[in-house]
């Protein structure tokens, strides 16, 4: 039983035979991908407040020290990103930061907002106005919270991390796997193209890793909405000295992810945290969002690789490298897809499809995002260059 699943109304069954089969997977059981992808983004750390106090995380600041970006600061970051050719504004902040930070509540109220989610919506609108497609990671969300911001995001995400209860999720407010799975399910119900992933090395067992990957696969099978799954190692920092998983562990768990997930779901490793060169043959086909402008604010001690380093990773694997948008091409309506698109369209035709989502009738791209992608301006042309590159490479 996944902790918290019943409490959050999540019905999910992990077959023991599937767990055992996945535990037997090794890198020799998977093939290298045909190509590698990445996205150009800017990190927008909307606030450093978080209701959780996970022992491996350096992102959150304690009450009294947490910050909240103004819309003017958001606009400046986005402008720098657009000028550098980025297509994605990655909004990061902790879960429900206004839940235990009085000063964050006061600041939000002064700016005319009663929650961080209404403020996030306004920040996403700023990003769209500056020519970037928002991809927000607001942590655990209720249906009401996600619905408040989904239409101004090209895609969204939250890391499942693990289906296990681990000591690393310490503190009076612990992350509940059931709540994370509810957020992933909510995204499927709202037709939101979604990114999730597992965190490796925080005290979970191999069985936990297999169950976590199978839980993600089951959610995708129901809603057809997961676009990529990140396999991310925990890394040493000022709050975590427990070490990182070794290469053998990363190779095996990456291969497990590739086997557990359907072909249309990308397997991603962050190249500033994981040994990407040694993982490509384990099924990795995406290197994530990489910023030419901003730091990785979640892992500030680990610098993003330059584009030439990504090219070297791809070259060492003998693979083409191409840029992508923050929303994968299979979620785009036919009139916005590139002519040479040969992927599997996202049509909601999962094996356990919700009754209210007929196959082929789902709208993954909201009117604001469609308008941005269709715009006849610098941003619109920048998006189309990414989609329509004739050589499909950089």
BASE-918294 format. One record per residue (C-alpha): z, x, y. Coordinates in steps of 0.5 Angstrom, whole numbers, padded with zeros to 4 digits, always signed. Layout:
N
ZXY/...
//
This chain:
394
+0000+0000+0000/-0002+0003+0007/+0004+0003+0011/+0004-0003+0016/-0002-0006+0014/+0002-0013+0012/+0005-0013+0019/-0002-0012+0023/-0005-0017+0018/-0010-0012+0015/-0012-0013+0008/-0015-0007+0005/-0015-0005-0002/-0016+0002-0005/-0019+0002-0012/-0015+0008-0016/-0021+0010-0020/-0025+0011-0013/-0019+0015-0011/-0019+0019-0017/-0027+0020-0017/-0026+0023-0009/-0021+0028-0011/-0026+0031-0016/-0031+0032-0011/-0032+0039-0009/-0038+0042-0004/-0043+0043-0009/-0043+0036-0010/-0046+0035-0003/-0053+0037+0000/-0054+0040+0007/-0056+0035+0012/-0063+0035+0015/-0061+0037+0022/-0055+0037+0027/-0054+0033+0033/-0049+0034+0039/-0048+0030+0045/-0047+0033+0052/-0040+0030+0055/-0035+0030+0061/-0028+0029+0059/-0024+0024+0063/-0017+0025+0062/-0015+0018+0065/-0007+0019+0064/-0003+0024+0060/+0002+0019+0059/+0003+0016+0052/+0008+0012+0048/+0008+0017+0042/+0011+0024+0041/+0007+0027+0036/+0009+0034+0034/+0002+0037+0034/+0000+0034+0041/+0000+0037+0047/-0004+0032+0051/+0002+0028+0053/+0007+0029+0059/+0014+0026+0059/+0016+0021+0064/+0016+0024+0071/+0011+0029+0069/+0005+0025+0067/-0001+0024+0071/-0006+0018+0073/-0013+0020+0075/-0015+0016+0082/-0022+0013+0082/-0024+0018+0087/-0022+0024+0082/-0026+0020+0076/-0032+0019+0080/-0032+0027+0082/-0032+0029+0075/-0037+0024+0073/-0042+0027+0078/-0041+0034+0076/-0042+0032+0069/-0049+0028+0071/-0051+0034+0075/-0050+0038+0069/-0054+0034+0065/-0049+0030+0061/-0050+0023+0058/-0043+0021+0056/-0036+0020+0060/-0031+0021+0055/-0024+0017+0057/-0018+0020+0054/-0011+0018+0055/-0005+0016+0050/-0003+0009+0047/-0001+0004+0052/+0002+0009+0057/+0004+0004+0061/+0009+0002+0056/+0015+0007+0057/+0012+0010+0064/+0015+0007+0070/+0012+0011+0075/+0005+0009+0071/+0006+0002+0072/+0008+0003+0079/+0002+0007+0081/-0003+0002+0077/+0001-0004+0081/-0001+0000+0088/-0008+0000+0086/-0008-0007+0084/-0008-0007+0076/-0003-0010+0071/-0005-0006+0066/-0008+0001+0064/-0014-0003+0061/-0016-0006+0067/-0016+0000+0070/-0020+0003+0065/-0025-0002+0066/-0026+0000+0073/-0026+0007+0071/-0032+0006+0066/-0036+0002+0072/-0035+0008+0076/-0038+0013+0070/-0044+0008+0070/-0045+0008+0077/-0045+0016+0077/-0050+0016+0071/-0046+0017+0065/-0045+0012+0059/-0037+0011+0058/-0034+0013+0051/-0027+0011+0051/-0021+0013+0046/-0015+0008+0049/-0011+0009+0042/-0009+0003+0039/-0011-0004+0042/-0010-0011+0041/-0017-0015+0041/-0015-0018+0048/-0015-0010+0050/-0021-0008+0047/-0025-0014+0049/-0023-0013+0056/-0027-0006+0056/-0032-0006+0051/-0038-0009+0055/-0037-0003+0059/-0037+0002+0054/-0043+0005+0050/-0039+0006+0044/-0031+0007+0043/-0026+0010+0038/-0019+0012+0035/-0017+0017+0030/-0014+0014+0024/-0011+0021+0023/-0008+0019+0016/-0006+0013+0012/+0000+0016+0010/+0007+0016+0014/+0008+0023+0016/+0014+0027+0019/+0009+0029+0025/+0009+0022+0027/+0016+0023+0030/+0020+0020+0035/+0022+0013+0037/+0015+0010+0037/+0011+0012+0031/+0004+0011+0029/+0003+0006+0024/-0003+0007+0020/-0004-0001+0019/-0004-0001+0027/-0010+0004+0027/-0014+0000+0022/-0013-0006+0026/-0016-0003+0032/-0022+0000+0027/-0023-0008+0025/-0022-0010+0032/-0028-0006+0034/-0032-0009+0028/-0030-0016+0030/-0033-0015+0037/-0039-0011+0035/-0037-0004+0038/-0040+0002+0035/-0034+0006+0033/-0032+0013+0032/-0026+0015+0028/-0023+0020+0024/-0018+0024+0020/-0013+0029+0022/-0012+0035+0017/-0006+0039+0016/+0000+0034+0019/+0003+0033+0012/-0001+0029+0008/-0003+0030+0001/-0010+0030-0002/-0009+0023-0005/-0007+0021+0003/-0014+0024+0005/-0018+0021+0000/-0015+0014+0001/-0016+0015+0009/-0023+0016+0008/-0024+0010+0003/-0020+0006+0008/-0025+0008+0013/-0031+0007+0009/-0028+0000+0007/-0028-0002+0014/-0035+0000+0015/-0037-0004+0009/-0035-0010+0012/-0037-0009+0019/-0043-0004+0019/-0040-0001+0026/-0037+0006+0024/-0042+0011+0027/-0039+0018+0026/-0032+0020+0022/-0029+0026+0025/-0026+0031+0020/-0021+0035+0025/-0016+0040+0023/-0009+0041+0026/-0009+0047+0030/-0003+0051+0033/-0001+0050+0040/+0005+0050+0044/+0008+0044+0040/+0005+0046+0033/+0007+0052+0030/+0005+0049+0023/-0001+0053+0022/-0008+0050+0021/-0012+0048+0014/-0015+0054+0011/-0023+0054+0010/-0023+0052+0003/-0019+0046+0005/-0023+0044+0010/-0029+0045+0006/-0027+0041+0000/-0024+0035+0005/-0031+0035+0009/-0035+0034+0002/-0030+0029+0000/-0032+0025+0007/-0039+0026+0006/-0039+0023-0001/-0034+0017+0001/-0038+0015+0007/-0045+0012+0007/-0051+0016+0009/-0052+0012+0016/-0045+0015+0018/-0045+0022+0021/-0039+0027+0019/-0037+0031+0025/-0033+0037+0026/-0031+0039+0033/-0034+0046+0033/-0028+0049+0038/-0023+0047+0033/-0026+0048+0026/-0031+0053+0023/-0037+0049+0023/-0042+0055+0021/-0038+0055+0014/-0038+0047+0014/-0045+0045+0015/-0047+0046+0007/-0041+0041+0006/-0045+0035+0009/-0043+0036+0017/-0049+0033+0021/-0046+0033+0028/-0042+0037+0032/-0039+0032+0037/-0039+0032+0044/-0039+0038+0048/-0038+0039+0055/-0041+0044+0060/-0037+0042+0065/-0029+0040+0063/-0024+0043+0058/-0022+0040+0052/-0016+0037+0055/-0013+0035+0048/-0014+0042+0046/-0014+0046+0052/-0013+0053+0049/-0019+0052+0045/-0025+0053+0049/-0032+0049+0048/-0038+0053+0045/-0044+0054+0050/-0050+0051+0048/-0053+0057+0045/-0047+0058+0040/-0049+0051+0038/-0056+0053+0037/-0054+0059+0033/-0050+0055+0029/-0056+0051+0027/-0060+0057+0026/-0055+0060+0021/-0056+0054+0017/-0064+0053+0018/-0063+0047+0021/-0066+0043+0028/-0061+0042+0033/-0062+0035+0037/-0058+0032+0043/-0056+0025+0042/-0053+0019+0046/-0045+0017+0045/-0048+0011+0042/-0052+0013+0036/-0059+0010+0036/-0059+0006+0030/-0054+0001+0034/-0060+0001+0040/-0064-0005+0040/-0071-0004+0038/-0074-0004+0045/-0070+0002+0047/-0070+0006+0040/-0075+0012+0040/-0082+0011+0037/-0080+0016+0031/-0073+0013+0030/-0073+0013+0022/-0065+0011+0021/-0062+0005+0018/-0062+0000+0023/-0055-0003+0025/-0055-0010+0023/-0049-0013+0020/-0051-0013+0013/-0045-0010+0010/-0043-0013+0003/-0037-0017+0006/-0040-0019+0013/-0036-0023+0017/-0038-0031+0017/-0039-0031+0025/-0044-0025+0025/-0051-0026+0021/-0055-0021+0019/-0060-0018+0024/-0056-0022+0030/-0051-0018+0032/-0051-0015+0039/-0048-0008+0039/-0051-0006+0046/-0048-0010+0052/-0052-0012+0058/-0048-0007+0063/-0050-0001+0058/-0057-0004+0057/-0058-0004+0064/-0056+0003+0064/-0061+0005+0059/-0066+0001+0062/-0065+0004+0069/-0071+0007+0072/-0067+0012+0076/-0065+0020+0074/-0060+0017+0069/-0065+0013+0066/-0070+0018+0065/-0064+0023+0063/-0062+0018+0057/-0070+0017+0055/-0071+0025+0055/-0065+0025+0050/-0068+0019+0046/-0075+0021+0046/-0076+0028+0046/-0082+0029+0042/-0079+0036+0038/-0073+0032+0037/-0069+0039+0038/-0066+0043+0044/
//
